[in-house]
Amino acid sequence: MDRKKITIDGNEAAAYVAYHNSEVIAIYPITPSSGMGEMSDEWAARGKKNIWGTIPLVSELQSEGGASGAVHGALQSGALTTTFTASQGLLLMIPNMYKIAGELTPTVFHVSARSIAASALSIFGDHSDVMAARQTGWAMLASSSNQEVMDMAAIAHRATLASRIPFVHFFDGFRTSHEVNKIEQLTVADLRAMIDDKLVRDHRERALKPDNPFIRGTAQNPDVYFQGREAVNKFYNACPDVVQNAMDKFAELTGRQYHLFDYFGAPDAKRVMVIMGSGGESALEAMEYMTTRMEEKIGILKVRLFRPFGVEQFMHALPDTVEKIAVLDRTKEPGSIGEPLYQDIITALNENMDSDKPKFSKMPKVIGGRYGLSSKEFTPAMVKAVFDEMKKDKPKNHFTIGINDDVTHTSLEFDPSFVTEGDDVVRAMFYGLGADGTVGANKNSIKIIGEETENYAQGYFVYDSKKSGSTTVSHLRFGKNEIHSTYLIQTANFIGCHQFNLLENFDVLENIVDGGTFLLNSPYPKEEVWDILPKKMQAQIIEKNLNFYVIDAYTVAKNTGMGARINTIMQTCFFAISGVLPKDEAITQIKNAIKKTYGGKGEIVVKKNFEAVDGTLANLYKIDVPDHVTSQIARPPVVSDKAPDYVKNTLAMMMKGKGDLVPVSEMPLDGTFPSATTQWEKRNIALEVPEWDSDVCIQCGKCAMVCPHATIRIKAYDKNLTESAPETFKWTEARGKEYDGLAYTIQVAVEDCTGCSLCVEVCPAKNKRETGKKAINMVPQIPLREQERVNYDYFLELPEFDRTKLNVGSIKGSQLLQPLFEYSGACSGCGETPYVKLVSQLFGDRAIIANATGCSSIYGGNLPTTPWAKNKEGRGPAWSNSLFEDNAEFGFGMRLSIDKQTEYAAELLKGLENEVGSELVNSILTAEQKDESDIYDQRQRVAQLKEKLSKLTSDEAQNLLMIADYLVKKSVWIMGGDGWAYDIGYGGLDHVIAQGKNVNILVLDTEVYSNTGGQMSKATGLGAVAKFAAAGRPNPKKDLGMMAMGYGNVYVAQIAMGANDTQTLKAILEAEAYDGPSIIIAYSHCIAHGYDLAKGMEHQQLAVDSGHWPLYRFNPENVKEGKNPLRLDSKAPKIKLQDYIYTETRYKMLQKIDPERTKYLLGLAQAEVNKKWSHYSQLAAMDYSGAKEQV
Amino acid sequence: MDLSTKYMGLKLKNPIVPSASPLSQTVDSVKAMEDAGASAVVVYSLFEEQITHESGELDHYLSYGAESYAEATSYYPEQEAYNMGPYEYLDHIANLKKATDIPIIGSLNGVSSGGWVKYAKNIEQAGADALELNVYYIPTNVNLTGSEIENMYVDTLKAVKEQIKIPVAIKLSPFFTSMSNMARRLDNAGADALVMFNRFYQPDFDLEKLEVVPNLVLSTNWEMRLPLRWIAILYGQIKASMAATSGVHGCSDVLKVMMAGGDVAMVCSELLMNGVGRISTMLKELENWMIENEYDSIEMMQGSMSQKAVQEPAAFERANYMKALQSYKTTLI
């Protein structure tokens, strides 16, 4: 049969098979598996049918726990059902997995295996998650490449029906789920042929049906539960053969024969590596190199079916000659004798050796090791190191490979110069920015080469951890043979650098081979570019005899209407000079790809891309490389000399992309890192930055308030201090009585600014001589960089305004407070961080923060540097992230802990009254601590107390000394996005607000799961398109605030800074002051909404004006005075909903997809808005005078 | 009573034609205009620039932020195709043709020479009975000469006329140095009708916010004087039909346009202010006036007060103050 060759990622390969084999698909987003759910939803929205000719029902749940429950229910009711997940998601499914397996129910969960959050979260790949589910009774089938993903998925769906045992089909997160590779696509007929309908009918026969009722899921007692668990044994005993039969059937259809364990290598191998997942591909490549070129007697055993473990099949697969075995586990099980696969292999060998027919005369020596955690590179050099270790008489057991463990010395050394990449493969690396489309263009190139030529192609993409100005490195391989190199390119024939300024940060030519080709996007003329290159790069180009090409892609992009997207231009350059395809053919193929990619978005988009292709070649130049180095330009140091040692020595390694070299000894033991490290990572990503015009400024403070990255700072200070200011430092007379006689400065941190221009948009002051200008205006960054670096350093040294004397209830006053959340990696123009920063200003010096997993935990806590900061007194927010689902409970626990320790401190204090003095004790215990001044006074008292305690030696005194700081009021903040608050964490959130404790919950509502790429949450608006709602959301947004108001004793506010900043400030202050639970729901514009984020605040205004987002505060304190607790802070809708929502792509795109449905949903949405306003306004008008007496 | 008229080869039952406006955005309101007596309807304009902008905007925002961060390599579900371009407009034209019995006149504002021709063909294929070219253009480039602008009008018209068979009207700006010559050139280039004139929305200033603000001011019937003059002047000098647009608010305005030599009087502001029912009122008033004043047909009055036909043709040529001066002299004598 002629099957299509396609280039897709691992997720698509799995989803393709799962979708075709399912009737119900329950989904929930979690990286790196989200793509499988997204594709399923998109296919269903487009009407794609499964192998039985019907469209699967795809439904998103509120959590993976929910998804597995829905799967369980659907299975029990007879539908063929699947789901996709990873990491913590799989852990949440474990309870249901026991049930599903216990009930012998056929299903396949496709898992892109990922690390589990321990001392830190990681989104990347290893087997920690699947290994945590190995005891559930599920069969576990591993794939190590994209082709295997498709093949094993099909085998799993057949085998589950035949065996009645549910299957986890897993493959490595990112390395396989996100790698793009050329594979043979199974046809629908293939998939059909793999499924026996009789088994499907058997499955339905076993389903719950009122027409043939029975019960399942009983509760059992000591008498029979045990026996019941043993009743399934025969199914597990039979399962390995059932899987092999499925593999044999698959081989009949496709010619690709798999076994439960596949051995590759010398038939007389003495040393064998046992491995599972994508690492097996690297191992295979290294083994082939070592057996053919180094004549080593070695082999690789790939484990396909890990559970049920087929001992017999395993023994059969091993060559008779084996003497030593190294088992590699991609997981860590602290405290165990060894990792799971190692232990299984030992057990299997022992059982065989103990049997009547032992395979070996002598038990082979087995060592186990860990590799590749969190997608750590696993290269042929590492494989070789393991084989070399096995040669030793006493090879190291329980080793690690790929890291430098200089503490417990588990690691094996490896020689990075051992490279197996062959000349038969073209290897190209591209350095770009997320925003310039480099990755998209490379994905396109792979499709072209993979699908339009005979060549095989592979692409893998590395992103940094920032959401703004992020750097991407693409790794592309092409060649005549299948590509199995599951590691980053080590030696490149071609390197493209799509951004000139990356030369400052990276040694981009580090990996290039002699005689290789270097393509640089340069804004400088070809005649000048050589002299502007860093000295080291010039030397590399000369020494390695490189072919050096330049193009000014931004000029070509500008001239062809492409804006900042240089993807098509750089792609054309690559094809023009790499020789992968004849030039003309390449151009034709690029244009065909453009038509495919952009055709659906309108002819004009295709046209301008065509123009960009045509305009490229005339501007591409080969540079005549001089024979000597002329440059004196050196790459600047990664961090300033002033940085602390840990930043200079460890974090700086991560910043420059050398984190792999950080040894174990430099890592914290328990995940603890110092605060305030973003200040050392000067990213210089903004092309334009705001510049303050002190003559025009009215000193309102709005610019600083909206700044998402805390790069606009304000200080009012003693004028005398300006005398020592740098020459270009700006200041003016401070306005307002409280600041009389002071100097006033708005200073921009130009090296940290992301150039979003929200500040300019929000500035209300206009230049009367040129009304297009304001008090703050965007200007090019580079000319200002040096001078403003000096000015900013000077500014930071100026004293902070005395907090006790500020009116923090005004915008102006609040913005004189030091932000203790700064320079985060959030998106440029982020709508969440202004709220987060405001909380840090108001309460940061006494705040403890529980942060749900999501955008805010990533920009708040992703290495290398983190934005939570501290003030000059060393105080600042203490921040932690537990999980996605438990954040309210996590913060609640913090509250309980603080309350208990405060109470205990008070008890100890009373007990020490004689030693400490009654006056101090009483003044501490009776302090109200209602405002900044009170807090200051209390801190002074506590300082006095600590001074006294330090001189006392009793246990009570020392114990009190340890917790005395709890006598100063602490502010507990629970932060997270709508995915947490509305969906996965709602149960906990609901419980926590019902407990009456003083916690402050800030919901950063972007109306979508932003961090995982825009999946629908219950906060998503009716009619909006999102992932998992490809056809537009048909249900109204959940009214979280109204649900919280239902308790009556919860402070609830709905805010939108862009619509009413004063209301935002009031609500946050009131929420914190309220001695009970409070919840603030903050409208947060987001990159996933689809408009220029510089206009984010305007959109917030529209959301409020349309009635979509009414502003209100519900303060239970008001009831005590007989007042209505609900106060509406916005007026009745004054614009139609459509005049708001159709300014945003998330809504507007539905008009272009399905106009009729758009109209229908708009009608529902407008009715919903009207209804909500009617409801709210009636509630706000209710008479509470009767309630006064009852309190 | 014969209220019929001929407009660019189309036989119309009366001279009242709603001009391009938001009123033609739904089939229901076009049907309402037909029911009220409109003899044809000019549909709101298809703007090429808007199509281009929407495509570019959609492409930009769908890919914005994508492939920047490992967890979120995109932010929207993949769609195979979007309903971009003129399809919505063309479907609307087709639906209007199905739903009504009166001529449906499409309207087009292009920006590129290719766009004018392509979309004109699309509108013809969608079933429009005629096409009005809405050359809405403010020449701000200081290097652009008047003759270049004039040539652009003529070339656009020619290019469209070469490609489509349905009649083509051109809606003009009043700001030509030589309107008569311009009319003649367009007439020679094959214009089936001249529509006079396009009202450019003049921006206003918001003194509070110090911003330039768009300011849509509906017309008053005073504004009809400009088209009235030029229709009267051009009547008999060109072959093309003539339509007055701007300031037609009542029956007397329609009568004046007809007497100046116009073939249709286009209404818009009046309908936006007072509803499409005004068409039937105006038609009744028109009929009553004609009965009272003993006119049998519209045709009878068409051109009766054109420059050619009036007692004092120079009245159309004088500037206001000249006329005032003469009045003063007359008084003296």
Interface residues (C-beta under 8 A of the other chain):
Chain A: T31 P32 E38 M39 D41 E42 A45 R46 I123 F124 F174 H178 L433 G434 A435 G437 T438 V439 G440 K443 F461 Y463 S465 K466 K467 S470 T472 G561 G563 R565 Y598 G599 G600 K601 G602 E603 I604 V605 K608 K766 K768 T771 C827 I858 S1010 N1011 T1012 G1013 G1014 V1025 A1026 K1027 F1028 A1029 A1030 I1087 A1088 G1090 Y1091 T1145 R1146 K1148 M1149 Q1151 K1152 I1153 P1155
Chain B: I51 T52 E54 S55 G56 E57 L58 D59 H60 Y61 L62 S63 Y64 G65 A66 E67 S68 Y69 A70 E71 A72 T73 S74 Y75 Y76 P77 E78 Q79 E80 A81 Y82 N83 M84 G85 E88 K209 L210 E211
